[in-house]
Amino acid sequence: MRVGVVGGGFSGLMAAYRMLELGFDVELFEEHGRVGYPPHCTGVVSQETVEGIGRPAKEALEASYEGLIITLDQVKCKLRTREGIAKLNRVGLEEILLREVSRRGTPRLGARVKRVTPQGSLELASGEKISYDIVILAEGVHGKLRAQIGLLHNPTTSLGVNIEIPGSPPWEKGYFKVGFAPAMNGYTWEVPVGDRLVVGALSIDPREAVRAAKKLAGDKKRLRVYGGRVIHGPPLPRARRGRVVVIGDAAGVNKPVTGGGLWPNTVLVNMWAGLIESGLDILEAFDKAYSSIYSRLYKQYKLARAFYEASARERTKLLRFLGSLLERGLCDSLNGRIGYDSHEELFGVILRDPRLLLKAAPLMLRNIDIIKKIIL
């Protein structure tokens, strides 16, 4: 089985890594001369994701946390997650994955693919033409090759900005901060990593993201500044055309609320590989795996849509509603029961806790318009 992978970001490298483990002949194309650049992701993931990636993620580990401190409209929740949380060196992770792919596969850096066909043929900018049994498109958010095969996608996007500054946090060790405020169409973060802090912001309005990140950094020395576009969904409903499959940003396989593609693409690729090992045809296995991750991401997208696609008034109402739920016991109920990457579990916790549901019911009835937008 000959597999062509287009894109040397995390998704493409992870797919190539797993396909090589299955014994396939893999060739990977990356238009830039190195992987991991330009960096734009903070690299905070669940321990589940670390285990799913395996040794490369453990080698790229920079810090570990028990949980996070969430601020919703001035209401604070110290949340210990079901499993630990990790901060990965994203550039380092991709360099390690490339090293692994190089051992058994054929990575081609500085090779730009300009055309793809549903039959699995690629044409490079150099004019070279190659055919594969399957092509994996992991080209990024622009999706130019994806569009060539008729898979159109127009997800909601925002800008994420990270600023690394020296210093240690004044709060309890083992936690990082995430803050949501009604005035901002996005959120902020403060992540301790050794003797430095990674502060940042994400917003639909790029100028707002830059302002918020700079405000958090204050007058501290900037050690490094990086960022990029973040996808909030919806994910691509169908991610295959003929012998070409689409993953990563090109398919909107990202966490809709907080962004980040490491978790969903790790789940997708691992499930795909497992189904192939169980005897399914490689294309049938992909369709089944993608359907599963699509379902989870679309549930998360409903919550993201209620926030990012809302008016300032609606956003304020949503945050106050969630903040009120936290004050009524949701924070305590969530402790140790929800995964860092599993935003869709939020309302399931409420519905499974009779005491919390009794407390929350009057509030939920008063905000039935918000509930409908999230659930329907």
Sine and cosine of phi, psi and omega as CSV:
sin_phi,cos_phi,sin_psi,cos_psi,sin_omega,cos_omega
0.00,0.00,0.86,-0.51,0.02,-1.00
-0.99,-0.17,0.82,-0.57,-0.06,-1.00
-0.87,-0.50,0.79,-0.61,0.10,-0.99
-0.96,-0.30,0.79,-0.61,0.00,-1.00
-0.91,-0.41,0.81,-0.59,-0.01,-1.00
-0.95,-0.31,0.94,-0.35,0.01,-1.00
0.87,-0.49,0.85,-0.53,-0.02,-1.00
-0.97,-0.26,0.49,0.87,0.17,-0.99
-0.99,0.17,-0.15,-0.99,-0.04,-1.00
-0.84,0.54,-0.74,0.67,-0.10,-0.99
-0.88,0.48,-0.72,0.69,0.01,-1.00
-0.91,0.41,-0.68,0.74,0.01,-1.00
-0.91,0.41,-0.65,0.76,0.00,-1.00
-0.91,0.42,-0.65,0.76,0.03,-1.00
-0.91,0.42,-0.69,0.72,0.01,-1.00
-0.89,0.46,-0.66,0.75,0.00,-1.00
-0.85,0.53,-0.73,0.68,-0.03,-1.00
-0.95,0.31,-0.63,0.78,0.01,-1.00
-0.91,0.42,-0.58,0.82,0.06,-1.00
-0.92,0.39,-0.61,0.79,0.05,-1.00
-0.89,0.46,-0.47,0.88,0.03,-1.00
-0.99,0.16,-0.08,1.00,0.05,-1.00
1.00,-0.04,0.19,0.98,0.00,-1.00
-0.99,0.16,0.37,-0.93,0.07,-1.00
-1.00,0.04,0.94,-0.35,-0.15,-0.99
-0.89,-0.45,0.73,-0.68,0.11,-0.99
-0.83,-0.56,0.79,-0.62,-0.07,-1.00
-0.90,-0.44,0.71,-0.71,-0.01,-1.00
-0.91,-0.42,0.80,-0.61,0.07,-1.00
-0.75,-0.66,0.82,-0.57,-0.10,-0.99
-0.94,0.34,-0.42,0.91,0.02,-1.00
-1.00,0.03,0.25,-0.97,-0.04,-1.00
-0.99,0.14,-0.12,0.99,0.06,-1.00
-0.49,-0.87,0.28,-0.96,0.01,-1.00
-0.98,-0.21,0.34,-0.94,0.06,-1.00
1.00,0.02,-0.13,0.99,-0.05,-1.00
-0.85,-0.52,0.58,-0.81,-0.09,1.00
-0.97,0.23,0.64,-0.77,0.00,-1.00
-0.94,0.34,0.57,-0.82,0.06,-1.00
-0.59,-0.81,-0.20,0.98,-0.11,-0.99
-0.98,-0.21,0.62,-0.78,0.04,-1.00
-0.92,0.39,-0.59,0.81,0.06,-1.00
1.00,0.02,0.42,0.91,0.02,-1.00
-1.00,-0.05,0.84,-0.55,-0.06,-1.00
-0.62,-0.78,0.22,-0.98,0.06,-1.00
-0.97,0.24,0.35,-0.94,0.08,-1.00
-0.89,0.45,-0.47,0.88,0.08,-1.00
-0.85,0.52,-0.66,0.75,0.01,-1.00
-0.93,0.37,-0.65,0.76,0.06,-1.00
-0.84,0.54,-0.73,0.68,0.00,-1.00
-0.91,0.42,-0.58,0.81,-0.01,-1.00
-0.92,0.39,-0.61,0.79,0.05,-1.00
-0.96,0.29,-0.66,0.75,0.04,-1.00
1.00,-0.08,-0.51,-0.86,-0.12,-0.99
-0.81,0.59,-0.66,0.75,0.01,-1.00
-0.83,0.55,-0.64,0.77,0.01,-1.00
-0.94,0.35,-0.62,0.78,0.00,-1.00
-0.91,0.41,-0.55,0.84,0.05,-1.00
-0.95,0.31,-0.45,0.89,-0.04,-1.00
-1.00,-0.08,0.11,0.99,-0.06,-1.00
-0.91,0.41,0.77,-0.63,0.03,-1.00
-0.94,-0.34,-0.54,0.84,-0.03,-1.00
-0.31,-0.95,0.36,-0.93,0.03,-1.00
-0.77,-0.64,0.48,-0.88,-0.04,-1.00
-0.66,-0.76,0.46,-0.89,0.09,-1.00
-0.99,0.15,-0.53,0.85,-0.06,-1.00
-0.06,-1.00,-0.36,-0.93,-0.05,-1.00
-0.65,-0.76,0.36,-0.93,0.07,-1.00
-0.96,-0.30,0.90,-0.43,-0.06,-1.00
-0.97,-0.24,0.72,-0.69,0.11,-0.99
-0.91,-0.41,0.86,-0.51,0.04,-1.00
-0.85,-0.53,0.96,-0.28,0.03,-1.00
0.76,0.65,0.78,0.63,0.06,-1.00
0.98,0.22,-0.06,1.00,0.07,-1.00
-1.00,-0.05,0.80,-0.60,-0.04,-1.00
-0.97,-0.24,0.62,-0.79,0.04,-1.00
-0.71,-0.70,0.89,-0.46,0.09,-1.00
-1.00,-0.01,0.95,-0.31,-0.18,-0.98
-0.92,-0.39,0.89,-0.45,0.13,-0.99
-1.00,-0.01,0.84,-0.55,-0.08,-1.00
-0.99,0.13,0.24,-0.97,-0.06,-1.00
-0.87,0.49,-0.63,0.78,0.10,-0.99
-0.80,-0.60,0.21,-0.98,-0.02,-1.00
-0.90,0.43,0.18,-0.98,0.03,-1.00
-0.86,-0.51,0.57,-0.82,-0.05,-1.00
-0.78,-0.62,0.51,-0.86,0.14,-0.99
-0.94,-0.33,0.89,-0.46,-0.02,-1.00
-0.98,-0.21,0.54,-0.84,0.17,-0.99
-0.98,0.20,0.97,-0.23,-0.12,-0.99
-0.90,0.43,-0.67,0.75,0.02,-1.00
-0.90,0.44,-0.71,0.70,0.02,-1.00
-0.88,0.48,-0.64,0.77,0.00,-1.00
-0.87,0.49,-0.71,0.70,-0.03,-1.00
-0.94,0.35,-0.55,0.83,0.06,-1.00
-0.92,0.39,-0.60,0.80,0.04,-1.00
-0.92,0.38,-0.69,0.72,0.03,-1.00
-0.88,0.47,-0.63,0.78,0.04,-1.00
-0.89,0.46,-0.66,0.76,0.04,-1.00
-0.87,0.49,-0.66,0.75,0.02,-1.00
-0.91,0.41,-0.68,0.74,0.01,-1.00
-0.90,0.43,-0.59,0.81,-0.03,-1.00
-0.91,0.42,-0.43,0.90,-0.04,-1.00
-0.92,0.38,-0.58,0.82,-0.08,-1.00
-0.83,-0.56,-0.33,0.94,-0.03,-1.00
-0.93,-0.35,-0.22,-0.97,-0.04,-1.00
-0.80,-0.61,1.00,-0.05,0.09,-1.00
-0.99,0.15,0.69,-0.72,0.01,-1.00
-0.85,-0.53,0.99,-0.13,0.01,-1.00
-0.99,0.13,0.49,-0.87,-0.04,-1.00
0.95,0.31,0.35,0.93,-0.02,-1.00
-0.90,-0.44,0.94,-0.33,-0.04,-1.00
-1.00,-0.10,0.78,-0.62,0.07,-1.00
-1.00,0.01,0.80,-0.60,-0.04,-1.00
-0.95,-0.32,-0.24,0.97,-0.02,-1.00
-0.49,-0.87,0.59,-0.80,0.07,-1.00
-0.67,-0.74,0.54,-0.84,0.06,-1.00
-0.87,-0.49,0.43,-0.90,0.02,-1.00
-0.87,0.50,-0.32,0.95,0.00,-1.00
-0.99,0.17,-0.07,1.00,0.05,-1.00
0.99,-0.11,0.37,0.93,0.01,-1.00
-0.98,-0.20,0.63,-0.78,0.05,-1.00
-0.87,-0.49,0.55,-0.84,0.16,-0.99
-0.82,-0.57,0.80,-0.60,-0.01,-1.00
-1.00,0.04,0.30,-0.95,0.04,-1.00
-0.87,0.50,-0.43,0.90,0.02,-1.00
-0.96,0.28,-0.21,0.98,-0.04,-1.00
0.98,-0.20,-0.21,0.98,0.01,-1.00
-0.91,0.42,0.67,-0.74,0.03,-1.00
-0.87,-0.50,0.71,-0.70,-0.05,-1.00
-0.65,-0.76,0.57,-0.82,0.05,-1.00
-0.89,-0.46,0.57,-0.82,-0.03,-1.00
-0.74,-0.67,0.32,-0.95,0.10,-0.99
-0.94,0.34,-0.52,0.85,0.05,-1.00
-0.47,-0.88,0.62,-0.79,0.07,-1.00
-0.90,-0.45,0.75,-0.66,0.05,-1.00
-0.96,-0.29,0.92,-0.39,0.04,-1.00
-1.00,-0.01,0.89,-0.45,0.08,-1.00
-0.75,-0.66,0.79,0.61,-0.23,-0.97
-0.99,0.11,-0.17,0.98,-0.02,-1.00
0.96,-0.28,-0.04,-1.00,-0.18,-0.98
-0.91,0.41,-0.45,0.89,-0.06,-1.00
-0.91,0.42,-0.56,0.83,0.12,-0.99
0.86,0.52,0.57,0.82,-0.03,-1.00
-0.91,0.41,-0.66,0.75,0.01,-1.00
-0.95,0.30,-0.61,0.80,0.06,-1.00
-0.84,0.54,-0.66,0.75,-0.01,-1.00
-0.91,0.40,-0.49,0.87,0.01,-1.00
-0.88,0.48,-0.49,0.87,-0.02,-1.00
-0.99,-0.16,0.25,0.97,0.13,-0.99
1.00,0.08,0.22,0.97,0.05,-1.00
-0.98,-0.18,0.99,-0.12,-0.06,-1.00
-1.00,-0.08,0.58,-0.82,-0.09,-1.00
-0.48,-0.88,0.70,-0.71,0.01,-1.00
-0.65,-0.76,0.95,0.32,-0.07,-1.00
-0.97,0.23,0.30,-0.95,0.15,-0.99
-0.95,0.31,0.72,-0.70,0.02,-1.00
-0.76,-0.64,0.32,-0.95,0.06,-1.00
-0.61,-0.79,0.04,-1.00,0.06,-1.00
-0.95,-0.32,0.75,-0.66,0.10,-0.99
-0.94,-0.34,0.73,-0.68,-0.03,-1.00
-0.82,-0.57,0.78,-0.62,0.06,-1.00
-0.91,-0.42,0.69,-0.73,0.10,-0.99
-0.76,-0.65,0.86,-0.52,0.05,-1.00
-1.00,-0.06,0.77,-0.64,-0.01,-1.00
-0.74,-0.67,0.40,-0.92,0.05,-1.00
-0.96,0.27,0.46,-0.89,0.08,-1.00
0.76,-0.65,0.30,-0.95,0.04,-1.00
-0.91,-0.41,0.49,-0.87,-0.05,-1.00
-0.97,0.26,0.51,-0.86,0.02,-1.00
-0.99,0.13,-0.10,0.99,-0.02,-1.00
-1.00,-0.10,-0.01,-1.00,-0.09,-1.00
-0.87,0.50,0.69,-0.72,0.02,-1.00
-0.89,0.45,0.59,-0.81,0.04,-1.00
1.00,-0.10,0.12,0.99,0.01,-1.00
-0.72,-0.69,0.46,-0.89,0.18,-0.98
-0.82,-0.57,0.22,-0.98,-0.12,-0.99
-0.94,-0.35,0.60,-0.80,0.14,-0.99
-0.72,-0.69,0.77,-0.63,-0.06,-1.00
-0.80,-0.60,0.72,-0.70,0.09,-1.00
-0.89,-0.46,0.71,-0.70,0.02,-1.00
-0.73,-0.68,0.61,-0.79,-0.05,-1.00
-0.84,0.54,-0.52,0.85,-0.07,-1.00
-0.97,0.26,-0.19,0.98,-0.10,-1.00
-0.89,-0.45,0.76,-0.65,0.04,-1.00
-1.00,0.03,0.91,0.42,-0.06,-1.00
0.18,-0.98,-0.51,-0.86,-0.01,-1.00
-0.37,-0.93,0.16,-0.99,0.00,-1.00
-0.83,-0.56,0.26,-0.97,0.05,-1.00
-0.54,-0.84,0.44,-0.90,0.09,-1.00
-0.66,-0.75,0.95,-0.32,-0.14,-0.99
-0.88,-0.47,0.92,-0.39,0.03,-1.00
-0.97,0.23,0.72,-0.70,0.04,-1.00
-0.67,-0.74,1.00,-0.10,-0.03,-1.00
0.90,0.44,-0.85,-0.53,-0.04,-1.00
-0.99,-0.14,0.39,0.92,0.03,-1.00
-0.63,-0.78,0.25,-0.97,0.06,-1.00
-0.86,-0.51,0.66,-0.75,0.17,-0.99
-0.97,-0.22,0.95,-0.31,0.04,-1.00
-0.96,-0.27,0.50,-0.86,-0.04,-1.00
-0.19,-0.98,0.07,-1.00,-0.01,-1.00
-0.48,-0.88,0.44,-0.90,0.04,-1.00
-0.73,-0.68,0.69,-0.72,0.02,-1.00
-0.41,-0.91,0.46,-0.89,0.12,-0.99
-0.89,0.46,-0.54,0.84,0.04,-1.00
-1.00,-0.04,0.94,-0.33,-0.05,-1.00
-0.82,0.57,-0.63,0.78,-0.01,-1.00
-0.90,0.43,-0.60,0.80,0.03,-1.00
-0.91,0.41,-0.64,0.77,0.03,-1.00
-0.89,0.46,-0.70,0.72,0.00,-1.00
-0.90,0.44,-0.71,0.70,0.00,-1.00
-0.87,0.49,-0.71,0.71,-0.05,-1.00
-0.92,0.40,-0.64,0.77,0.02,-1.00
-0.91,0.42,-0.68,0.73,0.02,-1.00
-0.90,0.44,-0.60,0.80,0.01,-1.00
-0.90,0.44,-0.65,0.76,0.04,-1.00
-0.92,0.39,-0.60,0.80,-0.01,-1.00
-0.95,0.31,-0.45,0.89,0.01,-1.00
0.86,0.51,-0.67,-0.74,-0.01,-1.00
-0.99,-0.15,0.24,0.97,0.02,-1.00
-0.93,0.36,0.46,-0.89,0.03,-1.00
-0.89,0.45,0.74,-0.67,0.04,-1.00
-0.99,0.12,0.92,-0.40,0.03,-1.00
-0.99,0.14,-0.58,0.81,0.02,-1.00
-0.30,-0.95,0.62,-0.79,0.05,-1.00
-0.79,-0.62,0.77,-0.64,0.01,-1.00
-0.42,-0.91,0.27,-0.96,-0.01,-1.00
0.06,-1.00,-0.08,-1.00,-0.01,-1.00
0.09,-1.00,-0.02,-1.00,-0.01,-1.00
-0.95,0.30,0.61,-0.79,0.02,-1.00
-0.83,-0.56,0.71,-0.71,-0.03,-1.00
-0.99,-0.11,0.69,-0.73,0.03,-1.00
-0.92,-0.40,0.02,1.00,0.07,-1.00
0.98,-0.20,-0.04,-1.00,0.08,1.00
-0.97,0.26,0.34,-0.94,0.10,-1.00
-0.93,0.38,0.37,-0.93,0.03,-1.00
-0.89,0.46,0.83,-0.56,-0.05,-1.00
-0.86,0.50,-0.65,0.76,0.02,-1.00
-0.77,-0.64,0.80,-0.59,-0.14,-0.99
-0.90,-0.44,0.47,0.88,0.06,-1.00
-0.60,-0.80,0.65,-0.76,0.15,-0.99
-0.68,-0.73,0.94,-0.35,-0.05,-1.00
0.90,0.44,-0.85,-0.53,-0.03,-1.00
-0.99,-0.17,0.29,0.96,0.00,-1.00
-0.91,-0.41,0.80,-0.60,0.06,-1.00
-0.90,-0.44,0.46,-0.89,-0.06,-1.00
-0.85,-0.53,0.73,-0.68,0.02,-1.00
-0.70,-0.71,0.03,-1.00,0.07,-1.00
0.93,0.38,-0.43,-0.90,-0.03,-1.00
-0.85,0.53,-0.55,0.83,-0.03,-1.00
-0.87,0.48,-0.44,0.90,0.02,-1.00
-0.96,-0.26,0.05,1.00,-0.05,-1.00
0.94,0.34,0.43,0.90,0.03,-1.00
-0.99,0.12,0.98,0.20,-0.02,-1.00
-0.63,-0.78,0.43,-0.90,0.10,-0.99
-0.93,0.38,0.89,-0.46,-0.12,-0.99
-0.90,0.43,-0.59,0.81,-0.08,-1.00
-0.97,0.23,-0.80,0.60,-0.10,-1.00
-0.95,-0.31,-0.02,1.00,-0.02,-1.00
0.97,0.26,0.09,-1.00,0.01,-1.00
0.97,-0.24,0.83,-0.56,-0.07,-1.00
-0.96,-0.29,-0.01,1.00,-0.07,-1.00
-0.90,0.44,-0.74,0.67,-0.04,-1.00
-0.90,0.44,-0.83,0.55,-0.09,-1.00
-0.91,0.42,-0.57,0.82,0.00,-1.00
-0.96,0.27,-0.52,0.86,0.11,-0.99
-0.90,0.43,-0.71,0.70,0.03,-1.00
-0.88,0.48,-0.73,0.69,-0.03,-1.00
-0.87,0.49,-0.78,0.62,-0.07,-1.00
-0.92,0.40,-0.65,0.76,0.00,-1.00
-0.92,0.40,-0.65,0.76,0.03,-1.00
-0.91,0.41,-0.67,0.74,0.04,-1.00
-0.85,0.52,-0.75,0.67,0.01,-1.00
-0.89,0.46,-0.65,0.76,0.01,-1.00
-0.90,0.44,-0.64,0.77,0.01,-1.00
-0.93,0.36,-0.58,0.81,0.08,-1.00
-0.90,0.44,-0.70,0.72,0.02,-1.00
-0.89,0.46,-0.49,0.87,0.00,-1.00
-0.98,0.21,-0.12,0.99,0.08,-1.00
0.91,-0.42,-0.04,1.00,0.00,-1.00
-0.96,0.28,0.51,-0.86,0.14,-0.99
-0.86,0.51,0.56,-0.83,-0.13,-0.99
-0.86,0.50,-0.61,0.79,0.00,-1.00
-0.97,0.25,-0.66,0.75,0.06,-1.00
-0.89,0.45,-0.63,0.77,0.02,-1.00
-0.89,0.45,-0.65,0.76,0.02,-1.00
-0.89,0.45,-0.73,0.68,-0.02,-1.00
-0.83,0.55,-0.66,0.75,-0.03,-1.00
-0.94,0.35,-0.69,0.72,0.00,-1.00
-0.92,0.40,-0.66,0.75,-0.02,-1.00
-0.92,0.40,-0.62,0.78,0.03,-1.00
-0.86,0.52,-0.63,0.78,-0.01,-1.00
-0.92,0.39,-0.75,0.67,-0.02,-1.00
-0.94,0.33,-0.53,0.85,0.05,-1.00
-0.87,0.50,-0.69,0.72,-0.02,-1.00
-0.87,0.50,-0.69,0.72,-0.01,-1.00
-0.93,0.38,-0.69,0.73,-0.04,-1.00
-0.93,0.36,-0.55,0.84,-0.01,-1.00
-0.94,0.35,-0.56,0.83,0.09,-1.00
-0.89,0.46,-0.66,0.75,0.05,-1.00
-0.92,0.38,-0.57,0.82,-0.03,-1.00
-0.89,0.46,-0.56,0.83,0.02,-1.00
-0.86,0.51,-0.65,0.76,0.05,-1.00
-0.93,0.36,-0.67,0.75,0.02,-1.00
-0.89,0.45,-0.65,0.76,-0.02,-1.00
-0.89,0.46,-0.62,0.78,0.00,-1.00
-0.91,0.42,-0.35,0.94,-0.02,-1.00
-0.99,-0.17,-0.84,0.55,-0.13,-0.99
-0.97,0.24,-0.45,0.89,-0.03,-1.00
-0.98,-0.22,0.30,0.96,-0.03,-1.00
-0.99,-0.13,0.35,-0.94,0.13,-0.99
-0.96,0.28,0.22,-0.98,0.01,-1.00
-0.85,0.53,-0.62,0.78,0.00,-1.00
-0.92,0.40,-0.71,0.71,0.00,-1.00
-0.91,0.42,-0.62,0.78,0.01,-1.00
-0.91,0.42,-0.67,0.74,0.04,-1.00
-0.87,0.49,-0.68,0.73,-0.01,-1.00
-0.90,0.43,-0.65,0.76,0.01,-1.00
-0.90,0.44,-0.73,0.69,-0.02,-1.00
-0.91,0.41,-0.62,0.78,0.03,-1.00
-0.92,0.40,-0.59,0.81,0.05,-1.00
-0.90,0.44,-0.75,0.66,0.01,-1.00
-0.92,0.40,-0.61,0.79,0.05,-1.00
-0.89,0.46,-0.65,0.76,0.03,-1.00
-0.91,0.42,-0.60,0.80,0.06,-1.00
-0.89,0.45,-0.65,0.76,0.03,-1.00
-0.88,0.47,-0.66,0.75,0.00,-1.00
-0.92,0.39,-0.44,0.90,-0.02,-1.00
-1.00,0.02,0.14,0.99,0.10,-0.99
0.89,-0.46,-0.03,1.00,-0.02,-1.00
-0.89,0.45,-0.61,0.79,-0.02,-1.00
-0.86,0.51,-0.73,0.68,0.01,-1.00
-0.90,0.44,-0.62,0.78,-0.02,-1.00
-0.93,0.37,-0.54,0.84,-0.02,-1.00
-0.96,0.27,-0.44,0.90,-0.10,-1.00
-0.82,0.57,0.87,-0.49,0.04,-1.00
0.97,0.24,0.06,1.00,-0.10,-1.00
-0.89,-0.45,-0.19,0.98,-0.06,-1.00
-0.85,-0.52,0.62,-0.78,0.01,-1.00
-0.99,0.12,0.49,-0.87,-0.03,-1.00
-0.88,0.47,-0.57,0.82,-0.04,-1.00
-1.00,-0.03,-0.10,0.99,-0.19,-0.98
-0.97,-0.24,0.94,0.35,-0.05,-1.00
-0.90,0.44,-0.45,0.89,-0.05,-1.00
-0.93,0.36,-0.19,0.98,-0.02,-1.00
-0.99,0.16,-0.17,0.98,-0.13,-0.99
-0.80,0.60,-0.82,0.57,-0.07,-1.00
-0.98,0.21,-0.35,0.94,0.10,-1.00
-0.90,0.43,-0.58,0.81,0.04,-1.00
-0.89,0.46,-0.67,0.75,0.01,-1.00
-0.89,0.45,-0.72,0.69,-0.08,-1.00
-0.93,0.36,-0.41,0.91,-0.01,-1.00
-1.00,-0.02,-0.08,1.00,-0.02,-1.00
-0.93,-0.38,0.99,-0.14,-0.08,-1.00
-0.82,0.57,-0.65,0.76,-0.03,-1.00
-0.92,0.40,-0.67,0.74,0.02,-1.00
-0.93,0.37,-0.64,0.77,0.00,-1.00
-0.88,0.47,-0.63,0.78,0.02,-1.00
-0.90,0.44,-0.65,0.76,0.03,-1.00
-0.94,0.35,-0.62,0.79,-0.13,-0.99
-1.00,0.10,-0.36,0.93,-0.12,-0.99
-0.81,0.58,-0.76,0.65,-0.01,-1.00
-0.86,0.51,-0.66,0.75,0.01,-1.00
-0.91,0.41,-0.65,0.76,0.00,-1.00
-0.92,0.40,-0.61,0.79,0.02,-1.00
-0.91,0.40,-0.59,0.81,0.02,-1.00
-0.95,0.31,-0.30,0.95,-0.01,-1.00
-0.86,-0.51,0.63,0.77,-0.10,-1.00
-0.89,0.45,-0.47,0.89,0.02,-1.00
-0.91,0.42,-0.59,0.80,0.04,-1.00
-0.94,0.34,-0.70,0.72,0.00,-1.00
-0.85,0.52,-0.70,0.71,-0.01,-1.00
-0.88,0.48,-0.67,0.74,-0.04,-1.00
-0.91,0.42,-0.56,0.83,-0.02,-1.00
-0.98,0.20,-0.62,0.78,-0.12,-0.99
-1.00,0.04,-0.65,0.76,-0.12,-0.99
-0.99,0.16,0.00,0.00,0.00,0.00
